[in-house]
Amino acid sequence: MKLPTLKGPSKQRLWMYITALVGVIMLMVMLRTCSQPNPMAPRSYEHSGGDTIDVAIDYAPLSLYRYADTLGGFNYDLINQMRALGGRPMKLHPVVTISEAMAGLDEGYYDVVVADIPSTLEYQERYAFSEPVFLDRQVLVQTLQPDSTLPIQTQLDLAGKQVWVMANSPVVTRLRNLSAEIGDTIYIQEDTVYGPEQLFIMTAVGEIPLAVVNERTAKSLIGDYPQADISTNVSFTQFQTWLMRKDDTATQDTINALLRRIKASPAYEELESRYLK
């Protein structure tokens, strides 16, 4: 089967990239000027040193977002609760892609990567996982055809199709396994520039044909794009966790202890109710 020729980046795609970068820059400025006891600094490629835990957090609706002059997001609020408990200071560094975050983790710039990352066997061999943070699964993003039908009715219909995912995402492994399960090729396009929010929007507006993102991220966006559909599951429900280096046991102990304390408190139930239900 011949793979369709890919088009070059459109003005819409370039504008989306610029918008994402501007959003991250504005987040950095807001984090720098934040007046909390342990101020968070913008991203830099040098570890803060001392006891500070440098956290790469993805710029996505569920994790960290900016609305007017307010910062929010499940992971952002969860980290603020962890910081309020005291102990080691934590500094946040917004990132757009998992590739950027993982490179910083491998090089020692970051101690923790906070993003939509399921606990997969492939990643377990390379990194230490935190306590489970919440449950999620991966879904296919597609758009309705003019006759209101869906181009992809089941996973079998993905045979011979191009599907966009974030580069270095665990979704790549899942799609490769799915390709073997259905006995046909799924052409995986690993995007090194955009995160899950941008891939969802690009699919919804027809810039790319199909994408796979986490369901909770998709649900946070679907209301603004009624032409999009996320009803086709690509994976089973999985634990979503944070990543750390295997040799950094001190950070592992600190993060896991804080997560256990917060998950056992009413504060976590409030976060679940606000962002996950």
N, C-alpha and C positions, 0 to 999 in steps of 0.2 A: 504494500500500500504506500502510495506516494505521500509524503508529508507536505502539507500546504506550505507555500512560501510565506514567511513572516514579513509583515510590513514594518517599515521604520517607525520610530516614535512620532506620534502625532502632536499637534500643538496642545491638545487636551491632556495628553499624557505628560508632556513637559511642564505644563501648568500645574498638574497635580504634584509632580516632583518638587517644583518650586514651593508650592503651598505647604507640602510636608516639611521641607527644610525650614521655612519661615516659622511654622508651628513649633518645631523643636527649638529654634533659636529663642522664640518668645518664652517657651517653657524654661529655658536656661536662665533668661533674665529674671523671670518671676521667682525661680528657685534661689537665685543669687540674692535677691532683695528680700526674701522671706525672713520674717522676724522671729522664727521659732528658736528655742533654746539651742538646738544643734543645727545651725544653718546648713543648707544643702548647696553645693557649688555646681557650676556647669561642668560639662564633660571635659576632661583633659586626659592626655595620654601619659600620665604619671601618677603612680599610686600616692594616695594622701599620706601614707606612712603612719607610724604609731599604731594605736588600737583602732583607728578608723576603718570601718567596713565600707568599701566602695561598691555601690550597687548599680548595675546597668539595668534600667527599667525601660520596657518598650513603650513607645508612644502609640497607644491604641485605646479605643473607647473603654474597654473593661479595665485596663491597667493604669493608664495615666492620660488625662486629657485636660484641656483648658477650655473653660466656658466663661467668656467675658474676662473678668479679672480673678476668676476662681479656678483653683486646681482641684481635681477630683480623680476618682477611679478606685476600683476595689483594691488593687495592689498598693496604690499610693496611700490610701487611708489605712490599710493594714500595716504598712511600714511605719506610718506615723504613730500608730498604737504601740508598735514594738519599740520605737524610739522613746516613747513616753515612759516605758517601763524602766528606763535607765540602762546602765551598763555601757557597752562600747558605742561610740558615736557612729552614725550611718550617714553617708553622703550619697545622694542620688545623681545619676548621670543618664538623662534621657537618650535613647537610641531609637532609630527607625527600623532597623533590620536585625534579625537574629545573627546574621553573619558578622555584623559589626560587634555585637555583644560577645559572641563566642571568641572572636579574635582577641578582644580585650581581656577576656577571662584567661585564655591560653597564655597570653603574654604577661599576665600578672597585674594589668592595670585595674581590673575589676576583681572583686572577691565573690560576688554573687550575680547571677543573671536572673532577672525577674521578667518572665514573659509567658506566653501560652505554650508551655512545653510539656507534653505528656511523658510519663515515666516509661520510656521504651527500652528494650534490651540493648539496642545499639548505643544509646546515650549512657546507659548504666555501665557499660564497659569503659567509658572515657571519663565520666564525671560522677561526682557525689550528688545525690538528690536530697532535697530537703524533705521534711514531713509533708505529706499531701496537703495542698492548700485548698483545692476544691475539685469537683468532678466536671468533666467536659468531654466533648467528642468532636470529630471533624465532619464537616458537611460540605457538599458540593454546592457552589453558587452558580446559577444559570439564569437566563431570562426567558420569559414566556414568548412563544412564537406568535405571529399575528393572529392565528386561529385559537389562541389561548391554550395551546398544548405545550408540553415540555419536550425539548429535544432529547433529554436524557430521562428515561422512565425508570430504569434500574441500573445497577452497577455494570451489568453486561453491556449496556449501551455506550460505555466509555471506551470500548474497543476502537482503536484507530483515532481517538480524539486527542486534542491538545489540552492539557490542563496546567494552569499556572499555580505555582506555590512559591513561598519564600525560599530562597537558597539556604541550604543547610538545615531546613526544617525537618523534623521527624516525619512530616507528611510524605516526604520523598520516599522513605522506606515503605510506608504504608501503601502508596500507589504502586510501587514496584511489586510488592507482594500481591496486591489486587490484580495487577497485570498477569501475574503467573496463575492466579486463581481462575481468571476468566479465559485464560489461554490465548490472549491476544495482546498486542502492544498498546499501552497508554503512553502517549508522548508527553513527558513531563518537562515543563518549561520552568526552570529555577530562576526566579527574579532576584537579582542582587541589589535592587534599588528600593523596592517598595515593601511595606509591611502589610499585614492582613486587612487593615481598613482600606488602604488604597487598592489592593487587589479585589476586594469586594466591590468597591465603587466602579473600578474599571470594567468589571464584568457586568454590573448593573446598567452601565451606560453604553455597552456594546463595544468597548475598546478591546477587550479580549473575550474569547468565547466561554471559558470555564475557569473556575478557580476553586481551591479547597482552603477553607479557613476553619477556625474553631467555632462551634455553634454559638457560644455565648457572645462572641464578637459579632457574628452574623446577625443575631437577634437584636443587638443594640443598634444596628443600622437598617434593618429591613423595613422599618416603619417609614423611612424617607424614600424608599425605592420600591414601590408596589409592583413594579414589573419584574423584580428579582424573585427567585425561588430558592429555598434552602431546605427542601423537604427530603432530599436524598442523602442518607448517611453514608459516610465513607469509612468510619471506624466505629468500634464499640465505645461505650463510655469509659474514659480513662482518668486516672488521677493526674491532675496538673500540679507540677512541682517547680521548685527553683533549682538552679544548678550552681555547683561550687566545684572547686578543684579537689581531687581526691586526697591530695596531701595536706590540705588546709583543714585539719581536724578542729582547730580552735574556732574557726568561723562556723563550721558545721555544728559544733556543740552549741554555740551562741544562738544561731538562727533557729535550730530545732527546738531549743528550750523555750525561746520566745514564742514560736508558733504554737507549741503545746499549751502554753499559758493562755494565750489569747483565744485559741479555739475552744478552750474549756470555759470561756467567760461569756456573759451576755453581749459583750461588745462585738464578738464575732457573729453572733446571731443577727445583730442589727446590720452588720455589713452584708451578710447574706441576703437579708430582706431587702436592702436598698439596691444591691447590684445584681444579685444572682437569681432572683425570683420574679 
